[in-house]
Amino acid sequence: MLSTYSIRRNEVKKDKYISLYIDKRMMKLGNYFVVIYDKDKFLERLKKEVEKRGVKYRIGGVKYKDIKNYTGRWDNFTKPLEYSYQKEYRVVIEGEDSQPEIINIESIKDIAKIYTLEEIMELNNRE
């Protein structure tokens, strides 16, 4: 499973404001962020490799449910409402076991950029 933090392009006015849309609790998860600027191209490259392997997969946003009132199905795309700040978008590959598998895809240097936590926070201050 690949879980990403999802910020929709229409939510962000300019790249310099990206960090305004990242919940501060997410900052505890690491010191580096990969911002993917073209989701469609990224998913196209990922799907190409996964389909080459002939495995089943699902892609989509996580739905956050109030566990006190929800009686529906729980799966890889359902989480308790308390985690809604994570804004997850997931790729789930159905394998024969639960062991992690590395999927090598074509380079994403043309559609993504790596930022440090400090750089992400500084984007607010740039003109």
C-alpha positions in Angstrom: 0.0 0.0 0.0 1.2 3.5 -0.9 -0.4 6.2 1.2 0.1 9.9 0.3 -1.1 13.2 1.6 -3.6 14.7 -0.8 -3.8 18.4 -1.6 -5.9 19.2 -4.6 -4.5 21.7 -7.1 -7.7 23.8 -6.9 -7.2 24.1 -3.1 -3.8 25.7 -3.6 -3.6 29.2 -5.0 0.1 29.3 -5.6 2.9 26.7 -4.8 4.3 29.0 -2.2 1.3 28.3 0.0 1.5 24.5 -0.1 2.5 24.3 3.6 -0.7 26.1 4.6 -2.6 23.1 3.4 -0.6 20.5 5.3 -1.9 19.7 8.7 0.8 20.4 11.2 0.4 16.9 12.7 1.8 15.5 9.5 5.1 17.3 10.1 5.8 14.6 12.8 6.0 11.9 10.2 9.3 12.8 8.6 11.7 15.5 7.5 11.2 15.2 3.7 8.2 15.7 1.4 7.8 14.7 -2.2 5.4 17.0 -3.9 3.9 15.5 -7.1 2.8 18.2 -9.4 1.2 15.9 -12.0 -0.9 13.2 -10.3 -2.2 11.8 -13.6 1.3 11.2 -15.0 2.4 9.7 -11.7 -0.5 7.3 -11.6 0.0 6.5 -15.3 3.6 5.4 -14.6 2.6 3.5 -11.5 -0.3 1.7 -13.3 2.0 0.8 -16.2 4.4 -1.1 -13.9 1.7 -2.7 -11.8 -0.2 -3.9 -14.8 3.0 -5.3 -16.3 3.1 -7.6 -13.2 -0.5 -8.7 -13.7 -1.6 -7.9 -10.2 -4.9 -6.4 -9.0 -4.8 -2.9 -7.6 -7.1 -0.1 -6.4 -6.5 3.6 -6.3 -8.5 6.3 -4.5 -9.1 8.6 -1.6 -9.6 7.3 2.0 -13.1 7.8 3.4 -13.1 8.8 7.1 -16.0 7.5 9.1 -17.3 8.2 12.6 -16.7 4.8 14.3 -19.6 5.4 16.7 -22.2 5.7 13.9 -20.7 3.8 10.9 -21.9 0.3 10.3 -20.6 -0.2 6.8 -17.7 -2.1 5.4 -14.2 -1.4 6.6 -11.4 -1.8 4.0 -8.1 -0.3 3.0 -9.9 2.9 2.0 -11.8 3.4 5.3 -10.4 4.9 8.5 -11.7 6.4 11.7 -12.7 10.0 11.4 -10.1 11.0 14.0 -7.4 10.5 11.2 -9.1 12.7 8.6 -6.3 15.3 9.0 -4.1 12.8 7.1 -6.1 13.3 3.8 -4.9 10.0 2.4 -4.9 9.0 -1.2 -3.9 5.4 -1.6 -2.7 2.8 -4.0 -3.4 -0.7 -2.8 -1.8 -3.7 -4.6 -3.3 -7.0 -3.9 -0.5 -9.5 -3.4 -0.5 -13.1 -2.4 0.9 -12.3 1.0 1.2 -9.2 3.2 4.9 -8.7 2.6 6.0 -5.3 1.3 6.9 -5.2 -2.4 9.0 -2.6 -4.2 7.5 -1.3 -7.4 10.1 0.5 -9.5 8.5 3.1 -11.8 9.9 5.4 -14.4 11.6 8.5 -13.0 9.3 11.2 -11.6 11.9 14.0 -11.6 9.9 15.8 -14.3 6.7 15.9 -12.3 7.8 16.0 -8.6 10.2 17.8 -6.3 11.7 16.7 -3.0 11.5 19.3 -0.2 12.8 19.3 3.3 10.4 20.1 6.1 12.1 23.5 6.4 11.8 24.2 2.7 8.1 23.4 2.8 7.6 25.8 5.7 9.6 28.5 4.0 7.4 28.4 0.9 4.9 30.6 2.7 7.5 33.3 3.0 8.6 33.5 -0.6 7.4 36.2 -2.9 
